[in-house]
Amino acid sequence: MRPQPRRHPLAWMVRDQQKAQSQSRPLSCAGSALHVPILRAIGLAPLVVITVMGMGLLRVVPKAAIPALLVVVVLNAAGSIGDVLVVSWLLTSPRGSLARDAGDAITIYRPRARS
């Protein structure tokens, strides 16, 4: 009798990814165009979530850990400046626009003007 091969503990992630790729219409993938309000929420989520969590943790962490926690929150805010600028630029796009985030460039698809 042959021994069973060992499965990697993260094999379920690969299986789920393959299942998602086999579906005809993925919800979102790299390079896909999203509605601008969704992209705005995605852009601000790290800043908001990490800041709120950091401020909430200030009440429960020991006093010795507060400076390190503040450094993490401040570095996150500093790193989110580009996201805030992109979101402010997206606020100028008309209703119904789509945006494609390619990582180093964002393309806005504006709806045609009705005549």
N, C-alpha and C positions, 0 to 999 in steps of 0.2 A: 504494500500500500504506500503510495507516494504521499509525502507530507504536504499539507496545504500551504501555498505561498502566503507570506505575511502581507497584510494590507496596510498601506500607509494610513496613519490616523486621520489624515486630512483628505482621504480619497473621496469622501462624500461631497467635498467642495467641488472637485473636478467633475463628478457625476452631475451635480446640480448645474454647473456651468455648461456642460455639454447639453443638458436637457434644455436650458434656456436658449442656447444657440440654435437648437433644432426647431424651436417654435418659429412660426412664420413672421410674427411681428413682435420684436422685443420692445419692452417699455422704453428703454433708453440704452444707448451704447456710446462708446467713444466716437465723437464726430457726428452724432445725430443732432438734428435741429430740435430744440425745445421751445416751448412757449416762453416768452420773456419773463412773466411773473414767476414761473417755476425756476428759471435760471437765477433770478434775483434772490429767491429764497435759498437756493443751493449756495450762492455766493456768500451770503451773510450767515449761514448756519454755523460754520466753525467759530466765527467771532462771537456770536451770541451765545452759543452753547458753552464754549470753554470759559468765557467771561462769567456767565451766570454760575456755572459749576465752581469756578475758582472763588467767586465772592461768597458762595454758600459754604464752601469748605473753610473759609477764614474763621468761621464760628466754632468749628469742631477740631481743627488741627492744633497740635501743641504750639506754644508761642515760638519755639525754636524753628519750626517749619514755615512760619509765616513769610519770612523774607524769600525763601525758595519758591513758595507758591506765588508770591507777587511777581517774581522774576518770570515765571512761566506765563502768567496772565499778561504781563506787559509785553513779553516777546511775541505772544500770540497776537496781541493787538497791533504791534508794529508790523508783523508779517501779513496782517490782513488789510493793510492800507491799499494795496493794489486791488483787492477784492472790493473794497468800498468804492474806489474810483470807477471800477467797471460797473458796479451796480448803479452808481449815480449816472453813468453814461447810458445805461439801459433804461433809466427812468425817462429819458427823452424820446424813446422809441414809441411809435403809435400803437394803439390797441390792435391786437391780432398779429403782431410781429413774431417771427421765430428767430432764434439765435442758435448758431452752431459754434460751439467752443472747441477749437482744435488744439488747445493747450497753449500755444504761443500766439494765437490770433482768434478773434471772435468776429464772425460774419453775421450781420443782421439782415434778415429777409423781411422787408416791409410789404404789407398788403398793397395791391394796386389801388390807385385812386379810382373811385367810381365816377363815371361820367354820365 
